[in-house]
């Protein structure tokens, strides 16, 4: 078995993918045309997913959100991304979506969430993949809107919606801005995570852990700039959901050997691997693993650990976690034995 086949066949947990960022370019163009959303000039749909920096990426991301309006469209984009994930060995995903961004485009919360759940349930039936939802607040918006989002989620309970998150650019939007939203979520039993220290300082990780009650950290690359916080996270086994290809694209340059993930692992941080916004960064659930093998020196035993870290960082119940760790360990060991 070659390395690519091994990495594709690895059983995987996915903790860091954004629904809007996983829309295929052809689907994006079709939905934008249907709903009258003006797009930048392009020759092929994939050209729309070519941008020089994070802020241009966000501009396209917002256009995707504006293009998805009907319940059937939410079903479609969810089903398509989960189909691709299942083809790459993903068996459980906890996926971000931005309710307030869709609501700002005139889409009722129920239309969006129920369409997404339709796609989740059909994908589980057809491909055996399961999926939880994380309602993500846009940190560039107001704290009041973040609190309102949590209230909306609580007012419309759905079994699949298990927690909240926070994304978009950290600059001028530190995590403490949303402490009220996170406090309410915690009081009402919602799980909590947040993008932190992706383009912000290490102290944002500690704020997320101590003030917001986050159970894992999304990205977190700048945490290694503070030795004390890094050691604390290593000692406590905080799981970091890391996405090498997307963040190399917009933050650290395309020199993947210099990506902070290598140092995070060296310092004992508990990382798992995911693909963030797969078609938007020309990746998929396997390709980020491949990049780490080819450019960062990670090997089969490292990937075994990253997969098990994903189980530990998930919001599955503890008996399922223990069972999957046993079963997947045996399965991965068997795959390693077949490597060329």
C-alpha positions as CSV (number, residue, x, y, z in Angstrom):
1,X,0.0,0.0,0.0
2,X,1.4,3.4,-0.9
3,X,1.3,6.4,1.5
4,X,-1.6,8.2,-0.2
5,X,-3.8,5.1,-0.1
6,X,-2.9,4.6,3.6
7,X,-3.7,8.2,4.5
8,X,-7.0,8.1,2.5
9,X,-8.1,4.9,4.2
10,X,-7.3,6.1,7.7
11,X,-10.6,6.3,9.7
12,X,-11.0,9.9,10.6
13,X,-12.9,12.3,12.8
14,X,-13.4,15.8,11.3
15,X,-13.6,18.7,13.8
16,X,-12.7,21.7,11.7
17,X,-14.7,22.2,8.4
18,X,-17.0,25.1,7.6
19,X,-20.1,24.2,5.7
20,X,-20.0,27.4,3.5
21,X,-16.3,26.8,2.8
22,X,-17.0,23.2,1.6
23,X,-19.3,24.2,-1.3
24,X,-18.0,23.0,-4.6
25,X,-17.3,25.8,-7.1
26,X,-19.7,24.5,-9.7
27,X,-22.5,24.3,-7.0
28,X,-21.6,27.9,-5.9
29,X,-21.9,29.2,-9.4
30,X,-25.2,27.5,-9.9
31,X,-26.7,28.7,-6.7
32,X,-25.4,32.2,-7.1
33,X,-27.0,32.4,-10.6
34,X,-30.3,31.1,-9.3
35,X,-30.4,33.8,-6.5
36,X,-29.0,36.7,-8.5
37,X,-25.7,37.0,-6.6
38,X,-23.1,38.9,-8.6
39,X,-19.8,37.1,-8.8
40,X,-16.3,38.3,-9.7
41,X,-15.1,37.7,-13.3
42,X,-14.0,34.1,-13.9
43,X,-13.3,31.6,-16.7
44,X,-13.9,28.4,-14.8
45,X,-15.8,28.1,-11.5
46,X,-12.7,27.0,-9.7
47,X,-11.1,30.4,-10.5
48,X,-13.4,32.0,-7.9
49,X,-11.4,30.1,-5.3
50,X,-8.2,31.8,-6.1
51,X,-7.3,34.7,-3.8
52,X,-4.1,36.3,-2.5
53,X,-5.0,36.7,1.2
54,X,-7.4,35.9,4.1
55,X,-9.6,39.0,3.4
56,X,-10.2,38.1,-0.2
57,X,-11.0,34.6,0.9
58,X,-13.6,35.9,3.4
59,X,-15.2,38.1,0.6
60,X,-15.7,34.9,-1.5
61,X,-16.9,33.0,1.6
62,X,-19.6,35.6,2.2
63,X,-20.7,35.4,-1.4
64,X,-21.2,31.6,-1.0
65,X,-23.3,32.3,2.1
66,X,-25.4,34.8,0.2
67,X,-26.0,32.2,-2.6
68,X,-27.6,29.5,-0.4
69,X,-31.2,30.5,0.3
70,X,-33.6,27.5,0.1
71,X,-33.9,24.4,2.3
72,X,-33.1,22.2,-0.6
73,X,-29.9,24.1,-1.3
74,X,-28.7,23.6,2.3
75,X,-29.5,19.9,1.9
76,X,-27.5,19.8,-1.3
77,X,-24.3,21.5,0.0
78,X,-24.4,19.4,3.2
79,X,-24.9,16.1,1.4
80,X,-22.1,16.9,-1.1
81,X,-19.5,17.7,1.5
82,X,-20.4,14.7,3.6
83,X,-20.2,12.5,0.6
84,X,-16.7,13.7,-0.2
85,X,-15.7,13.3,3.5
86,X,-16.9,9.7,3.6
87,X,-14.9,8.9,0.5
88,X,-11.8,10.0,2.4
89,X,-12.4,7.9,5.5
90,X,-14.3,10.5,7.6
91,X,-16.8,8.7,9.9
92,X,-17.8,11.5,12.2
93,X,-17.8,15.3,11.6
94,X,-18.5,18.3,13.8
95,X,-19.2,21.0,11.2
96,X,-19.4,24.8,11.6
97,X,-22.1,26.9,10.0
98,X,-22.9,30.6,10.5
99,X,-26.6,31.1,11.3
100,X,-26.5,34.9,11.7
101,X,-24.8,35.4,8.3
102,X,-27.6,33.4,6.6
103,X,-30.2,35.2,8.6
104,X,-28.8,38.5,7.4
105,X,-29.4,37.4,3.9
106,X,-33.1,36.8,4.7
107,X,-32.9,33.1,5.4
108,X,-34.9,32.0,8.5
109,X,-32.9,30.0,11.0
110,X,-35.3,27.0,10.7
111,X,-34.9,26.9,6.9
112,X,-31.2,26.7,7.1
113,X,-30.8,24.4,10.1
114,X,-33.5,22.0,8.9
115,X,-32.1,21.9,5.3
116,X,-28.6,21.1,6.8
117,X,-30.1,18.3,9.0
118,X,-31.9,16.9,5.9
119,X,-28.5,16.6,4.3
120,X,-26.9,15.1,7.4
121,X,-29.5,12.4,7.7
122,X,-29.5,11.4,4.0
123,X,-25.7,11.3,4.1
124,X,-25.7,9.1,7.1
125,X,-28.1,6.7,5.4
126,X,-26.2,6.7,2.1
127,X,-22.6,6.8,3.3
128,X,-22.5,5.8,6.9
129,X,-21.1,9.2,8.0
130,X,-22.5,11.0,11.1
131,X,-22.4,14.7,11.7
132,X,-23.0,17.2,14.5
133,X,-23.4,21.0,13.9
134,X,-21.6,23.9,15.6
135,X,-23.4,27.2,15.3
136,X,-20.5,29.7,14.6
137,X,-20.7,33.4,15.5
138,X,-18.9,35.9,13.4
139,X,-16.5,37.7,15.7
140,X,-16.4,40.8,13.5
141,X,-20.1,41.4,14.5
142,X,-21.4,42.7,17.8
143,X,-21.4,40.8,21.1
144,X,-25.2,41.4,21.2
145,X,-25.6,39.6,17.9
146,X,-23.5,36.7,19.2
147,X,-25.7,36.4,22.3
148,X,-28.8,36.6,20.0
149,X,-27.4,33.7,18.0
150,X,-27.1,31.5,21.1
151,X,-30.6,32.5,22.1
152,X,-31.9,31.5,18.7
153,X,-30.2,28.1,18.8
154,X,-31.6,27.5,22.3
155,X,-35.1,28.6,21.1
156,X,-35.0,26.1,18.3
157,X,-33.4,22.9,19.7
158,X,-32.2,20.3,17.3
159,X,-30.5,17.1,18.2
160,X,-27.8,17.6,15.7
161,X,-26.9,21.1,16.9
162,X,-24.6,20.4,19.9
163,X,-22.4,23.4,20.4
164,X,-21.2,26.9,19.4
165,X,-18.0,28.3,17.9
166,X,-16.5,31.5,16.8
167,X,-14.6,32.4,13.6
168,X,-13.6,35.2,11.2
169,X,-10.5,37.4,11.8
170,X,-9.3,37.9,15.3
171,X,-7.7,41.3,14.8
172,X,-9.5,43.8,17.0
173,X,-12.0,41.1,18.0
174,X,-10.6,39.3,21.0
175,X,-12.5,36.3,22.4
176,X,-13.6,38.1,25.6
177,X,-15.9,40.2,23.5
178,X,-18.3,37.3,23.4
179,X,-18.2,36.1,27.0
180,X,-21.9,36.6,27.6
181,X,-22.8,34.4,24.6
182,X,-20.5,31.7,25.8
183,X,-21.7,31.9,29.4
184,X,-25.3,31.4,28.3
185,X,-24.3,28.5,26.0
186,X,-22.4,26.8,28.9
187,X,-25.3,27.3,31.3
188,X,-27.7,25.6,28.9
189,X,-25.5,22.7,28.1
190,X,-24.1,23.6,24.7
191,X,-20.5,22.5,23.9
192,X,-18.0,25.3,23.2
193,X,-15.0,25.8,20.9
194,X,-13.4,28.8,19.2
195,X,-10.9,29.9,16.6
196,X,-8.1,31.3,18.6
197,X,-4.5,32.4,18.1
198,X,-4.9,31.8,14.4
199,X,-3.9,35.4,13.6
200,X,-4.0,36.6,17.2
201,X,-1.7,36.3,20.3
202,X,-1.3,33.2,22.5
203,X,-3.2,34.8,25.3
204,X,-6.4,34.3,23.3
205,X,-6.1,30.6,23.8
206,X,-6.0,31.0,27.6
207,X,-9.0,33.4,27.4
208,X,-11.0,30.8,25.5
209,X,-10.2,28.1,28.0
210,X,-10.7,30.1,31.2
211,X,-13.4,32.7,30.4
212,X,-15.3,31.1,27.6
213,X,-15.1,27.5,28.8
214,X,-13.9,26.1,25.5
215,X,-13.2,22.4,25.4
216,X,-10.9,22.5,22.4
217,X,-9.2,25.2,20.3
218,X,-9.5,25.6,16.6
219,X,-6.1,26.5,14.9
220,X,-4.1,28.0,17.8
221,X,-0.8,28.2,16.0
222,X,0.5,31.3,17.8
223,X,0.2,29.6,21.2
224,X,3.8,28.4,20.8
225,X,4.9,32.1,21.2
226,X,4.1,31.8,24.9
227,X,6.0,28.9,26.6
228,X,3.8,29.0,29.8
229,X,0.5,28.7,27.9
230,X,2.0,26.1,25.6
231,X,3.1,24.0,28.5
232,X,-0.3,24.4,30.2
233,X,-2.1,23.2,27.1
234,X,0.3,20.2,26.7
235,X,-0.2,19.3,30.4
236,X,-4.0,19.5,30.2
237,X,-4.3,17.7,26.9
238,X,-6.1,20.5,25.1
239,X,-6.9,19.4,21.6
240,X,-6.0,21.8,18.7
241,X,-7.8,21.3,15.4
242,X,-5.1,22.2,12.8
243,X,-5.5,22.8,9.1
244,X,-2.1,23.1,7.5
245,X,-3.0,23.8,3.9
246,X,-5.6,26.6,4.3
247,X,-3.5,28.4,6.9
248,X,-0.3,28.1,5.0
249,X,-2.2,29.6,2.1
250,X,-3.3,32.8,3.9
251,X,-1.0,33.2,6.9
252,X,2.3,31.4,6.9
253,X,3.2,31.3,3.2
254,X,3.3,28.1,1.2
255,X,6.6,26.9,2.7
256,X,4.9,24.1,4.7
257,X,8.0,22.9,6.4
258,X,8.0,26.1,8.4
259,X,4.4,25.8,9.4
260,X,3.9,26.1,13.3
261,X,2.2,22.7,13.4
262,X,5.6,21.0,13.4
263,X,6.7,22.9,16.5
264,X,3.3,22.4,18.2
265,X,3.7,18.7,17.9
266,X,7.3,18.9,19.0
267,X,6.3,20.7,22.2
268,X,3.8,18.0,23.1
269,X,0.5,19.8,22.1
270,X,-2.3,17.5,21.2
271,X,-3.2,18.2,17.6
272,X,-5.6,16.7,15.1
273,X,-5.8,17.3,11.4
274,X,-8.6,18.7,9.2
275,X,-9.1,20.6,6.0
276,X,-11.0,23.8,7.0
277,X,-12.6,24.9,3.7
278,X,-11.6,22.1,1.4
279,X,-12.5,23.2,-2.2
280,X,-11.7,26.8,-1.3
281,X,-8.1,25.8,-0.7
282,X,-7.9,23.0,-3.2
283,X,-7.7,20.3,-0.6
284,X,-9.7,17.5,0.9
285,X,-9.7,15.3,4.1
286,X,-6.7,13.3,2.8
287,X,-4.6,16.1,1.2
288,X,-3.8,17.9,4.5
289,X,-2.4,14.6,5.9
290,X,-0.4,14.2,2.7
291,X,1.1,17.7,3.1
292,X,2.1,16.9,6.6
293,X,3.8,13.7,5.5
294,X,5.6,15.2,2.6
295,X,6.6,18.6,4.0
296,X,6.7,18.2,7.8
297,X,8.2,14.8,8.3
298,X,5.3,13.2,10.1
299,X,5.0,9.4,9.7
300,X,2.4,6.6,10.1
301,X,2.6,6.5,13.9
302,X,2.2,10.3,14.1
303,X,-1.0,10.0,12.0
304,X,-2.3,7.3,14.2
305,X,-1.9,9.7,17.2
306,X,-3.5,12.5,15.3
307,X,-6.6,10.4,14.5
308,X,-6.9,9.3,18.1
309,X,-6.6,12.9,19.3
310,X,-9.5,13.7,17.0
311,X,-11.6,11.1,18.9
312,X,-10.5,12.6,22.2
313,X,-11.3,16.1,21.1
314,X,-14.8,15.3,19.7
315,X,-18.1,15.8,21.5
316,X,-19.0,12.1,21.2
317,X,-20.1,10.4,24.4
318,X,-17.3,8.8,26.5
319,X,-18.3,5.1,25.9
320,X,-18.2,5.7,22.1
321,X,-14.8,7.4,22.4
322,X,-13.3,4.5,24.3
323,X,-14.8,2.0,21.9
324,X,-13.6,3.9,18.8
325,X,-10.1,4.3,20.3
326,X,-9.8,0.5,20.7
327,X,-11.4,-0.4,17.3
328,X,-9.6,2.3,15.3
329,X,-6.2,1.6,16.9
330,X,-6.5,-2.0,15.6
331,X,-7.7,-0.9,12.2
332,X,-4.8,1.7,11.8
333,X,-2.2,-0.8,13.0
334,X,-3.5,-3.2,10.3
335,X,-3.2,-0.4,7.7
336,X,0.4,0.4,8.8
337,X,1.3,-3.2,8.5
338,X,0.3,-3.1,4.8
339,X,2.4,0.0,4.0
340,X,5.1,-0.5,1.3
